Amino acid sequence: MRVYIGLFIAALLLLTGCNNDLPTYILDKNINIIEIDDMEFAIHRLSYKDKTYISEPEQYINSEFYERLEIGKQIGRTSDNLQVHIVKNGAKRLVIKGFMYPEDFFILNN
Protein backbone atom coordinates (compact mmCIF):
# COMPACT_ATOMS: atom_id res chain seq x y z
CA MET A 1 0.00 0.00 0.00
CA ARG A 2 2.84 2.41 0.83
CA VAL A 3 4.38 1.74 -2.56
CA TYR A 4 1.15 2.82 -4.29
CA ILE A 5 0.92 5.99 -2.20
CA GLY A 6 4.56 6.78 -2.98
CA LEU A 7 3.99 6.21 -6.70
CA PHE A 8 0.88 8.39 -6.59
CA ILE A 9 2.75 11.25 -4.91
CA ALA A 10 5.65 10.93 -7.37
CA ALA A 11 3.25 10.98 -10.32
CA LEU A 12 1.42 13.98 -8.90
CA LEU A 13 4.69 15.89 -8.47
CA LEU A 14 5.71 14.94 -11.98
CA LEU A 15 2.41 16.12 -13.45
CA THR A 16 2.48 19.46 -11.64
CA GLY A 17 6.08 19.94 -12.70
CA CYS A 18 7.27 20.85 -9.21
CA ASN A 19 7.28 24.49 -10.34
CA ASN A 20 5.24 26.22 -7.68
CA ASP A 21 8.04 28.72 -7.12
CA LEU A 22 8.00 30.00 -10.71
CA PRO A 23 6.43 33.41 -11.37
CA THR A 24 2.96 33.64 -12.86
CA TYR A 25 2.72 35.58 -16.11
CA ILE A 26 -0.54 37.27 -17.11
CA LEU A 27 -1.87 36.06 -20.46
CA ASP A 28 -4.45 38.29 -22.12
CA LYS A 29 -5.92 36.46 -25.09
CA ASN A 30 -7.41 38.06 -28.20
CA ILE A 31 -6.47 41.67 -27.43
CA ASN A 32 -6.42 42.52 -31.12
CA ILE A 33 -6.79 40.99 -34.57
CA ILE A 34 -4.29 41.44 -37.38
CA GLU A 35 -4.73 40.52 -41.03
CA ILE A 36 -1.85 38.97 -42.97
CA ASP A 37 -2.35 37.74 -46.54
CA ASP A 38 -6.15 37.96 -46.19
CA MET A 39 -6.07 35.79 -43.06
CA GLU A 40 -7.00 37.03 -39.59
CA PHE A 41 -4.87 36.20 -36.58
CA ALA A 42 -5.58 36.93 -32.91
CA ILE A 43 -2.93 38.84 -30.98
CA HIS A 44 -2.24 37.86 -27.37
CA ARG A 45 -0.32 39.71 -24.67
CA LEU A 46 1.94 38.10 -22.06
CA SER A 47 3.16 40.27 -19.20
CA TYR A 48 5.13 40.01 -15.99
CA LYS A 49 6.19 42.97 -13.86
CA ASP A 50 7.27 45.75 -16.24
CA LYS A 51 7.77 43.59 -19.36
CA THR A 52 5.12 43.00 -21.99
CA TYR A 53 5.35 40.50 -24.82
CA ILE A 54 3.08 40.35 -27.87
CA SER A 55 2.31 37.16 -29.80
CA GLU A 56 3.83 36.75 -33.24
CA PRO A 57 1.28 35.71 -35.88
CA GLU A 58 4.16 35.49 -38.36
CA GLN A 59 4.94 32.08 -36.87
CA TYR A 60 2.05 30.67 -38.91
CA ILE A 61 3.23 32.35 -42.13
CA ASN A 62 7.03 31.94 -41.80
CA SER A 63 7.23 28.62 -39.99
CA GLU A 64 10.78 27.84 -41.21
CA PHE A 65 12.21 30.66 -39.09
CA TYR A 66 10.34 29.62 -35.94
CA GLU A 67 11.25 25.95 -36.35
CA ARG A 68 14.92 26.95 -35.94
CA LEU A 69 14.29 28.66 -32.60
CA GLU A 70 15.42 26.56 -29.66
CA ILE A 71 13.21 26.46 -26.58
CA GLY A 72 15.13 26.85 -23.34
CA LYS A 73 14.33 26.39 -19.68
CA GLN A 74 10.97 27.13 -18.12
CA ILE A 75 10.92 30.53 -16.40
CA GLY A 76 7.27 30.82 -15.44
CA ARG A 77 3.70 29.78 -16.03
CA THR A 78 0.32 31.31 -16.67
CA SER A 79 -2.72 31.11 -14.43
CA ASP A 80 -4.11 28.30 -16.60
CA ASN A 81 -0.84 26.33 -16.20
CA LEU A 82 0.73 26.96 -19.59
CA GLN A 83 4.51 26.88 -19.34
CA VAL A 84 6.55 30.00 -20.17
CA HIS A 85 10.00 29.26 -21.62
CA ILE A 86 12.88 31.38 -22.84
CA VAL A 87 14.02 31.05 -26.46
CA LYS A 88 17.75 30.32 -26.48
CA ASN A 89 18.53 31.68 -29.93
CA GLY A 90 15.75 34.25 -30.19
CA ALA A 91 16.59 37.61 -28.71
CA LYS A 92 13.78 39.08 -26.62
CA ARG A 93 11.44 36.15 -27.25
CA LEU A 94 9.43 33.84 -25.02
CA VAL A 95 7.31 30.86 -25.87
CA ILE A 96 4.30 29.41 -24.08
CA LYS A 97 3.28 25.81 -24.43
CA GLY A 98 1.36 23.17 -22.60
CA PHE A 99 -0.31 19.81 -22.81
CA MET A 100 -2.49 19.88 -25.94
CA TYR A 101 -1.46 23.51 -26.56
CA PRO A 102 0.95 24.27 -29.40
CA GLU A 103 4.01 26.45 -28.98
CA ASP A 104 3.11 30.14 -29.23
CA PHE A 105 5.95 32.64 -29.65
CA PHE A 106 5.96 36.13 -28.11
CA ILE A 107 8.36 39.03 -28.66
CA LEU A 108 9.22 41.81 -26.20
CA ASN A 109 7.04 44.85 -26.83
CA ASN A 110 8.66 47.39 -24.50
MIMIVO-142696 format. One record per residue (C-alpha): residue number from 1; residue in one letter; x, y, z. Coordinates in nm, 2 decimals. Layout:
<rodrens>
   n res     px     py     pz
 NUM   A      X      Y      Z
...
</rodrens>
This chain:
<rodrens>
   n res     px     py     pz
   1   M   0.00   0.00   0.00
   2   R   0.28   0.24   0.08
   3   V   0.44   0.17  -0.26
   4   Y   0.12   0.28  -0.43
   5   I   0.09   0.60  -0.22
   6   G   0.46   0.68  -0.30
   7   L   0.40   0.62  -0.67
   8   F   0.09   0.84  -0.66
   9   I   0.27   1.12  -0.49
  10   A   0.57   1.09  -0.74
  11   A   0.32   1.10  -1.03
  12   L   0.14   1.40  -0.89
  13   L   0.47   1.59  -0.85
  14   L   0.57   1.49  -1.20
  15   L   0.24   1.61  -1.35
  16   T   0.25   1.95  -1.16
  17   G   0.61   1.99  -1.27
  18   C   0.73   2.09  -0.92
  19   N   0.73   2.45  -1.03
  20   N   0.52   2.62  -0.77
  21   D   0.80   2.87  -0.71
  22   L   0.80   3.00  -1.07
  23   P   0.64   3.34  -1.14
  24   T   0.30   3.36  -1.29
  25   Y   0.27   3.56  -1.61
  26   I  -0.05   3.73  -1.71
  27   L  -0.19   3.61  -2.05
  28   D  -0.45   3.83  -2.21
  29   K  -0.59   3.65  -2.51
  30   N  -0.74   3.81  -2.82
  31   I  -0.65   4.17  -2.74
  32   N  -0.64   4.25  -3.11
  33   I  -0.68   4.10  -3.46
  34   I  -0.43   4.14  -3.74
  35   E  -0.47   4.05  -4.10
  36   I  -0.18   3.90  -4.30
  37   D  -0.23   3.77  -4.65
  38   D  -0.62   3.80  -4.62
  39   M  -0.61   3.58  -4.31
  40   E  -0.70   3.70  -3.96
  41   F  -0.49   3.62  -3.66
  42   A  -0.56   3.69  -3.29
  43   I  -0.29   3.88  -3.10
  44   H  -0.22   3.79  -2.74
  45   R  -0.03   3.97  -2.47
  46   L   0.19   3.81  -2.21
  47   S   0.32   4.03  -1.92
  48   Y   0.51   4.00  -1.60
  49   K   0.62   4.30  -1.39
  50   D   0.73   4.58  -1.62
  51   K   0.78   4.36  -1.94
  52   T   0.51   4.30  -2.20
  53   Y   0.54   4.05  -2.48
  54   I   0.31   4.04  -2.79
  55   S   0.23   3.72  -2.98
  56   E   0.38   3.68  -3.32
  57   P   0.13   3.57  -3.59
  58   E   0.42   3.55  -3.84
  59   Q   0.49   3.21  -3.69
  60   Y   0.21   3.07  -3.89
  61   I   0.32   3.24  -4.21
  62   N   0.70   3.19  -4.18
  63   S   0.72   2.86  -4.00
  64   E   1.08   2.78  -4.12
  65   F   1.22   3.07  -3.91
  66   Y   1.03   2.96  -3.59
  67   E   1.13   2.59  -3.64
  68   R   1.49   2.70  -3.59
  69   L   1.43   2.87  -3.26
  70   E   1.54   2.66  -2.97
  71   I   1.32   2.65  -2.66
  72   G   1.51   2.68  -2.33
  73   K   1.43   2.64  -1.97
  74   Q   1.10   2.71  -1.81
  75   I   1.09   3.05  -1.64
  76   G   0.73   3.08  -1.54
  77   R   0.37   2.98  -1.60
  78   T   0.03   3.13  -1.67
  79   S  -0.27   3.11  -1.44
  80   D  -0.41   2.83  -1.66
  81   N  -0.08   2.63  -1.62
  82   L   0.07   2.70  -1.96
  83   Q   0.45   2.69  -1.93
  84   V   0.65   3.00  -2.02
  85   H   1.00   2.93  -2.16
  86   I   1.29   3.14  -2.28
  87   V   1.40   3.10  -2.65
  88   K   1.78   3.03  -2.65
  89   N   1.85   3.17  -2.99
  90   G   1.58   3.43  -3.02
  91   A   1.66   3.76  -2.87
  92   K   1.38   3.91  -2.66
  93   R   1.14   3.61  -2.72
  94   L   0.94   3.38  -2.50
  95   V   0.73   3.09  -2.59
  96   I   0.43   2.94  -2.41
  97   K   0.33   2.58  -2.44
  98   G   0.14   2.32  -2.26
  99   F  -0.03   1.98  -2.28
 100   M  -0.25   1.99  -2.59
 101   Y  -0.15   2.35  -2.66
 102   P   0.10   2.43  -2.94
 103   E   0.40   2.65  -2.90
 104   D   0.31   3.01  -2.92
 105   F   0.59   3.26  -2.96
 106   F   0.60   3.61  -2.81
 107   I   0.84   3.90  -2.87
 108   L   0.92   4.18  -2.62
 109   N   0.70   4.49  -2.68
 110   N   0.87   4.74  -2.45
</rodrens>
